[in-house]
Amino acid sequence: MGHNNKEHHQATEGLVNLFTKANHDLTVVQHRLEKEFQQVYPDKANPMKLVSRMKKIQEDLLTLKEQCHALLAAKQDLIDKARTTLVGNRSLLQRMQASVGIPLTSDSDDPAFANFNQIVDEWAVQVRSRTGDDERHESDSQDINKLLFSAIVQSN
């Protein structure tokens, strides 16, 4: 087009000048307010600093919320995979015990399995308390996944 950025059409020149002056005036007002607030208010009660800190806290809170959602999903995925692996290994062990003629290990005699189930049950209680579902259910991974999804959706 051959026009320099500094060149403006005559119809827009007045508008550009108006915006430039408005921007300058707003900057002057901002500096005056900052100076006045520094003189009038103690550092910790300066309204401009408080607003700035509140905006920063809101941004941090949003970031933390997103990270918590990611952690919740990762934790549930880990529980699901651990349950699949543990149940599969336990089933294989019981088949091997049966084929060798060794008495099968019950759930209560297997501390690793009992501890894992306790952890999963505690996780289910936490997820249920977040969704407001206080009923006691058997821990079912699909049920927990539905509750987790519900907790995430409700908080958005």
Backbone as JSON, one array per atom type, in Angstrom:
{
  "sequence": "MGHNNKEHHQATEGLVNLFTKANHDLTVVQHRLEKEFQQVYPDKANPMKLVSRMKKIQEDLLTLKEQCHALLAAKQDLIDKARTTLVGNRSLLQRMQASVGIPLTSDSDDPAFANFNQIVDEWAVQVRSRTGDDERHESDSQDINKLLFSAIVQSN",
  "N": [[0.81, -1.18, 0.0], [2.1, 1.16, 0.42], [1.92, 3.05, 2.41], [3.11, 4.67, 5.27], [3.27, 3.64, 8.71], [2.86, 5.79, 10.38], [1.37, 7.56, 8.93], [-1.96, 8.64, 8.49], [-5.33, 8.36, 7.43], [-7.23, 11.26, 6.71], [-9.75, 11.31, 7.9], [-9.52, 9.57, 10.03], [-7.53, 10.62, 11.55], [-8.22, 12.54, 13.52], [-9.59, 10.9, 15.29], [-7.58, 9.1, 16.08], [-5.86, 10.9, 17.36], [-7.55, 11.66, 19.45], [-7.81, 9.21, 20.87], [-5.12, 8.84, 21.59], [-4.7, 11.06, 23.27], [-6.61, 10.45, 25.25], [-5.53, 8.07, 26.25], [-3.13, 9.06, 27.31], [-4.18, 10.82, 29.25], [-5.5, 8.99, 30.95], [-3.3, 7.55, 31.89], [-1.99, 9.56, 33.33], [-3.94, 10.03, 35.32], [-3.91, 7.5, 36.55], [-1.29, 7.48, 37.64], [-1.48, 9.66, 39.4], [-3.45, 8.68, 41.18], [-2.11, 6.44, 42.21], [0.02, 7.73, 43.54], [-1.41, 9.3, 45.38], [-2.74, 7.27, 46.86], [-0.52, 6.02, 47.97], [0.35, 7.98, 49.71], [-1.85, 8.38, 51.4], [-2.74, 5.88, 52.4], [-1.55, 3.16, 54.46], [1.05, 0.87, 53.47], [0.11, -1.82, 53.38], [-2.61, -1.48, 53.2], [-3.22, -0.21, 50.9], [-5.43, 0.46, 48.39], [-5.04, -0.01, 45.6], [-2.89, -1.76, 45.55], [-4.01, -3.84, 46.98], [-6.09, -4.65, 45.27], [-4.56, -5.49, 43.12], [-3.2, -7.63, 44.33], [-5.39, -9.26, 44.91], [-6.26, -9.94, 42.32], [-4.07, -11.43, 41.49], [-4.21, -13.55, 43.31], [-6.66, -14.67, 42.53], [-5.98, -15.56, 39.96], [-4.0, -17.42, 40.65], [-5.56, -19.19, 42.13], [-7.28, -20.21, 40.19], [-5.41, -21.57, 38.61], [-4.5, -23.46, 40.48], [-6.87, -24.87, 40.88], [-7.24, -26.05, 38.36], [-4.97, -27.69, 38.34], [-5.58, -29.36, 40.48], [-7.82, -30.71, 39.48], [-6.57, -32.13, 37.43], [-4.86, -33.72, 38.97], [-6.73, -35.21, 40.47], [-7.94, -36.71, 38.43], [-5.71, -38.14, 37.5], [-5.08, -39.57, 39.81], [-7.36, -41.17, 40.08], [-7.12, -42.67, 37.75], [-4.74, -44.02, 38.3], [-5.59, -45.56, 40.51], [-7.53, -47.16, 39.25], [-5.93, -48.6, 37.41], [-4.14, -49.86, 39.18], [-5.94, -51.41, 40.64], [-6.88, -53.14, 38.62], [-4.5, -54.49, 37.96], [-3.79, -55.61, 40.48], [-6.03, -57.21, 41.11], [-5.99, -58.94, 38.93], [-3.46, -60.19, 39.33], [-3.95, -61.34, 41.81], [-6.01, -63.14, 41.2], [-4.63, -64.84, 39.45], [-2.73, -65.86, 41.25], [-4.43, -67.24, 43.01], [-5.42, -69.21, 41.28], [-3.05, -70.57, 40.77], [-2.47, -71.46, 43.37], [-4.65, -73.18, 43.73], [-4.14, -75.07, 41.73], [-1.83, -76.25, 42.67], [-2.65, -77.25, 45.02], [-2.64, -75.89, 47.38], [-4.17, -74.25, 50.14], [-6.52, -71.68, 49.4], [-5.81, -68.2, 49.61], [-7.56, -66.02, 51.63], [-9.4, -62.91, 51.32], [-9.14, -61.45, 53.7], [-6.84, -62.54, 54.75], [-4.83, -61.56, 53.21], [-2.78, -59.03, 53.48], [-1.86, -56.95, 51.76], [-3.82, -56.79, 49.77], [-6.04, -56.19, 51.37], [-5.24, -53.72, 52.48], [-5.06, -52.18, 50.16], [-7.75, -52.2, 49.31], [-8.85, -50.82, 51.46], [-7.69, -48.29, 51.11], [-8.81, -47.6, 48.63], [-11.49, -47.55, 49.37], [-11.44, -45.39, 51.18], [-10.77, -43.34, 49.42], [-13.05, -43.38, 47.83], [-14.94, -42.5, 49.69], [-14.02, -39.89, 50.12], [-14.43, -38.79, 47.56], [-17.19, -39.12, 47.34], [-18.03, -37.46, 49.44], [-17.41, -35.03, 48.39], [-19.21, -34.82, 46.32], [-21.57, -34.85, 47.63], [-22.9, -37.18, 48.04], [-23.67, -39.23, 50.41], [-24.27, -41.85, 50.88], [-23.48, -45.25, 51.7], [-21.73, -47.34, 49.63], [-20.69, -50.33, 47.98], [-17.33, -50.31, 46.98], [-16.91, -49.59, 43.74], [-15.28, -49.4, 40.74], [-16.38, -48.14, 38.49], [-18.5, -46.75, 39.64], [-17.09, -45.0, 41.32], [-15.67, -43.59, 39.39], [-17.81, -42.29, 38.1], [-18.71, -40.69, 40.21], [-16.43, -39.11, 40.6], [-16.31, -37.74, 38.15], [-18.7, -36.35, 38.38], [-18.07, -34.72, 40.57], [-16.1, -33.09, 39.49], [-17.47, -31.82, 37.41], [-19.49, -30.46, 38.82], [-18.02, -28.56, 40.23], [-17.27, -26.78, 38.34]],
  "CA": [[0.0, 0.0, 0.0], [3.0, 2.27, 0.35], [1.7, 4.01, 3.48], [3.88, 4.52, 6.5], [2.39, 3.46, 9.86], [2.6, 7.09, 11.0], [0.4, 8.29, 8.11], [-3.35, 8.24, 8.72], [-6.34, 9.01, 6.6], [-7.68, 12.47, 7.39], [-10.95, 11.04, 8.71], [-9.15, 8.85, 11.26], [-6.49, 11.35, 12.3], [-8.83, 13.12, 14.71], [-9.9, 9.79, 16.2], [-6.3, 8.63, 16.62], [-5.42, 11.91, 18.31], [-8.43, 11.56, 20.62], [-7.4, 8.03, 21.63], [-3.79, 9.1, 22.15], [-4.88, 11.97, 24.4], [-7.33, 9.7, 26.29], [-4.57, 7.15, 26.85], [-2.23, 9.88, 28.12], [-4.94, 11.29, 30.41], [-5.71, 7.85, 31.85], [-2.01, 7.26, 32.51], [-1.78, 10.61, 34.32], [-4.86, 9.74, 36.43], [-3.39, 6.32, 37.25], [-0.12, 7.87, 38.43], [-1.96, 10.5, 40.51], [-4.1, 7.8, 42.16], [-1.07, 5.65, 42.88], [0.73, 8.63, 44.45], [-2.33, 9.65, 46.47], [-2.93, 6.09, 47.7], [0.72, 5.78, 48.72], [0.42, 8.98, 50.77], [-3.0, 8.3, 52.3], [-2.92, 4.56, 53.0], [-0.34, 2.38, 54.73], [1.39, -0.01, 52.35], [-0.72, -3.04, 53.36], [-4.02, -1.13, 53.0], [-3.32, 0.54, 49.65], [-6.45, -0.21, 47.57], [-4.52, -0.47, 44.31], [-2.07, -2.96, 45.8], [-4.93, -4.91, 47.38], [-6.76, -5.13, 44.06], [-3.55, -6.24, 42.37], [-2.98, -8.9, 45.03], [-6.6, -10.08, 44.74], [-6.23, -10.48, 40.96], [-3.03, -12.47, 41.47], [-4.75, -14.69, 44.05], [-7.67, -15.28, 41.67], [-5.27, -16.29, 38.91], [-3.37, -18.58, 41.29], [-6.63, -20.1, 42.51], [-7.72, -20.88, 38.96], [-4.35, -22.51, 38.25], [-4.55, -24.56, 41.45], [-8.08, -25.66, 40.61], [-6.95, -26.87, 37.18], [-4.0, -28.71, 38.74], [-6.29, -30.33, 41.33], [-8.61, -31.56, 38.59], [-5.64, -33.05, 36.76], [-4.4, -34.69, 39.97], [-7.84, -36.12, 40.76], [-8.09, -37.63, 37.3], [-4.54, -39.02, 37.5], [-5.21, -40.46, 40.96], [-8.37, -42.17, 39.76], [-6.53, -43.54, 36.73], [-3.79, -44.88, 39.01], [-6.37, -46.52, 41.29], [-8.13, -48.12, 38.32], [-4.88, -49.48, 36.89], [-3.65, -50.69, 40.29], [-6.97, -52.4, 40.94], [-6.86, -54.13, 37.54], [-3.29, -55.29, 38.11], [-3.84, -56.38, 41.72], [-7.07, -58.24, 40.99], [-5.47, -59.94, 37.98], [-2.4, -60.96, 39.99], [-4.57, -62.13, 42.89], [-6.71, -64.23, 40.54], [-3.59, -65.76, 38.97], [-2.17, -66.51, 42.43], [-5.41, -68.21, 43.51], [-5.43, -70.35, 40.35], [-1.82, -71.33, 41.01], [-2.64, -72.14, 44.65], [-5.59, -74.27, 43.52], [-3.52, -76.12, 40.92], [-0.8, -76.92, 43.48], [-3.33, -77.87, 46.15], [-2.46, -75.05, 48.58], [-5.42, -73.55, 50.46], [-6.6, -70.34, 48.83], [-5.67, -67.08, 50.55], [-8.78, -65.21, 51.65], [-9.16, -61.46, 51.27], [-8.7, -60.97, 55.01], [-5.49, -63.05, 55.02], [-3.89, -60.9, 52.3], [-2.72, -57.64, 53.95], [-1.7, -56.0, 50.65], [-5.13, -56.64, 49.15], [-6.91, -55.51, 52.33], [-4.81, -52.32, 52.55], [-5.45, -51.52, 48.91], [-9.2, -51.99, 49.36], [-9.11, -49.76, 52.44], [-7.32, -47.03, 50.46], [-9.82, -47.32, 47.6], [-12.72, -47.16, 50.08], [-11.25, -44.03, 51.7], [-10.84, -42.46, 48.25], [-14.46, -43.3, 47.44], [-15.61, -41.66, 50.68], [-13.64, -38.5, 49.82], [-15.11, -38.36, 46.33], [-18.63, -39.01, 47.65], [-18.28, -36.28, 50.27], [-17.3, -33.87, 47.49], [-20.42, -34.75, 45.48], [-22.74, -34.8, 48.48], [-23.51, -38.51, 48.08], [-23.16, -39.82, 51.65], [-24.66, -43.26, 51.01], [-22.38, -46.22, 51.67], [-21.82, -48.3, 48.54], [-19.49, -51.11, 47.76], [-16.46, -49.56, 46.07], [-16.94, -50.07, 42.37], [-14.49, -48.4, 40.02], [-17.26, -47.35, 37.63], [-19.22, -45.86, 40.53], [-16.16, -43.96, 41.74], [-15.41, -42.75, 38.22], [-18.98, -41.43, 37.91], [-18.69, -39.69, 41.28], [-15.33, -38.19, 40.32], [-16.75, -36.89, 37.05], [-19.72, -35.47, 38.93], [-17.41, -33.72, 41.42], [-15.39, -32.15, 38.62], [-18.46, -31.03, 36.67], [-20.18, -29.57, 39.75], [-17.17, -27.46, 40.67], [-17.03, -25.84, 37.22]],
  "C": [[0.86, 1.26, 0.0], [2.81, 3.3, 1.45], [2.57, 3.68, 4.67], [2.89, 4.36, 7.66], [2.01, 4.78, 10.51], [1.55, 7.89, 10.22], [-1.0, 7.73, 8.35], [-4.24, 8.95, 7.71], [-6.88, 10.2, 7.38], [-8.88, 12.21, 8.3], [-10.6, 10.35, 10.02], [-8.15, 9.6, 12.1], [-7.05, 11.95, 13.58], [-9.13, 12.05, 15.75], [-8.63, 9.25, 16.86], [-5.78, 9.61, 17.66], [-6.24, 11.86, 19.6], [-8.05, 10.37, 21.49], [-6.03, 8.22, 22.28], [-3.9, 10.0, 23.37], [-5.59, 11.25, 25.56], [-6.38, 8.74, 27.0], [-3.61, 7.9, 27.76], [-2.94, 10.34, 29.4], [-5.17, 10.17, 31.42], [-4.41, 7.48, 32.57], [-1.71, 8.28, 33.6], [-2.66, 10.36, 35.54], [-4.37, 8.55, 37.24], [-2.22, 6.69, 38.15], [-0.53, 8.75, 39.62], [-2.62, 9.65, 41.59], [-3.08, 6.98, 42.92], [-0.34, 6.5, 43.91], [-0.14, 8.98, 45.65], [-2.53, 8.47, 47.42], [-1.7, 5.79, 48.53], [0.82, 6.75, 49.89], [-0.66, 8.77, 51.82], [-3.05, 6.98, 53.06], [-1.57, 3.93, 53.34], [-0.16, 1.35, 53.61], [0.46, -1.22, 52.25], [-2.19, -2.74, 53.1], [-4.23, -0.34, 51.71], [-4.3, -0.19, 48.73], [-5.92, -0.73, 46.23], [-3.68, -1.73, 44.48], [-2.96, -4.13, 46.2], [-5.65, -5.5, 46.17], [-5.79, -5.96, 43.23], [-3.3, -7.6, 43.0], [-4.18, -9.82, 44.87], [-6.64, -10.7, 43.35], [-5.22, -11.61, 40.86], [-3.54, -13.72, 42.18], [-5.81, -15.41, 43.22], [-7.03, -16.09, 40.56], [-4.63, -17.56, 39.48], [-4.41, -19.63, 41.65], [-7.14, -20.88, 41.3], [-6.69, -21.93, 38.53], [-4.36, -23.71, 39.19], [-5.75, -25.46, 41.21], [-7.85, -26.58, 39.42], [-5.98, -28.0, 37.53], [-4.67, -29.77, 39.61], [-7.15, -31.26, 40.48], [-7.73, -32.58, 37.89], [-5.14, -34.12, 37.73], [-5.5, -35.69, 40.32], [-8.0, -37.16, 39.65], [-6.93, -38.62, 37.26], [-4.62, -40.03, 38.65], [-6.24, -41.55, 40.67], [-7.85, -43.15, 38.72], [-5.55, -44.52, 37.37], [-4.52, -45.95, 39.82], [-6.97, -47.58, 40.38], [-7.1, -49.11, 37.8], [-4.33, -50.4, 37.97], [-4.66, -51.78, 40.63], [-6.96, -53.51, 39.89], [-5.66, -55.07, 37.69], [-3.37, -56.19, 39.34], [-4.87, -57.5, 41.64], [-6.61, -59.33, 40.03], [-4.4, -60.81, 38.61], [-2.98, -61.86, 41.08], [-5.3, -63.34, 42.29], [-5.72, -65.28, 40.04], [-2.99, -66.54, 40.14], [-3.14, -67.57, 42.97], [-5.51, -69.42, 42.58], [-4.19, -71.21, 40.56], [-1.92, -72.1, 42.33], [-3.56, -73.34, 44.48], [-4.94, -75.41, 42.74], [-2.45, -76.89, 41.69], [-1.43, -77.61, 44.69], [-3.12, -77.1, 47.45], [-3.8, -74.37, 48.86], [-5.38, -72.11, 49.93], [-6.51, -69.28, 49.92], [-6.94, -66.24, 50.47], [-8.4, -63.72, 51.61], [-8.61, -60.94, 52.59], [-7.29, -61.44, 55.36], [-4.42, -62.38, 54.15], [-3.81, -59.41, 52.67], [-2.58, -56.62, 52.82], [-3.05, -55.72, 49.99], [-6.08, -55.87, 50.07], [-6.54, -54.03, 52.44], [-5.22, -51.54, 51.3], [-6.95, -51.23, 48.91], [-9.57, -50.89, 50.34], [-8.8, -48.38, 51.82], [-8.36, -46.63, 49.41], [-11.13, -46.89, 48.27], [-12.61, -45.74, 50.63], [-11.34, -43.0, 50.56], [-12.29, -42.28, 47.82], [-15.23, -42.41, 48.4], [-15.28, -40.19, 50.42], [-14.37, -37.98, 48.59], [-16.59, -38.19, 46.6], [-18.92, -37.77, 48.49], [-18.21, -35.01, 49.43], [-18.56, -33.72, 46.64], [-21.68, -34.67, 46.32], [-23.47, -36.12, 48.58], [-22.94, -39.24, 49.29], [-23.54, -41.28, 51.83], [-23.43, -44.14, 50.96], [-22.64, -47.23, 50.57], [-20.58, -49.16, 48.58], [-18.64, -50.33, 46.77], [-16.43, -50.26, 44.72], [-16.26, -49.0, 41.54], [-15.36, -47.56, 39.1], [-18.03, -46.32, 38.45], [-18.32, -44.7, 40.95], [-15.85, -43.02, 40.58], [-16.58, -41.8, 37.95], [-19.01, -40.33, 38.96], [-17.6, -38.66, 41.03], [-15.73, -37.22, 39.21], [-17.78, -35.88, 37.56], [-19.09, -34.37, 39.77], [-16.72, -32.67, 40.57], [-16.39, -31.24, 37.9], [-19.15, -30.04, 37.59], [-19.33, -28.38, 40.14], [-16.89, -26.46, 39.56], [-18.14, -24.87, 37.08]]
}
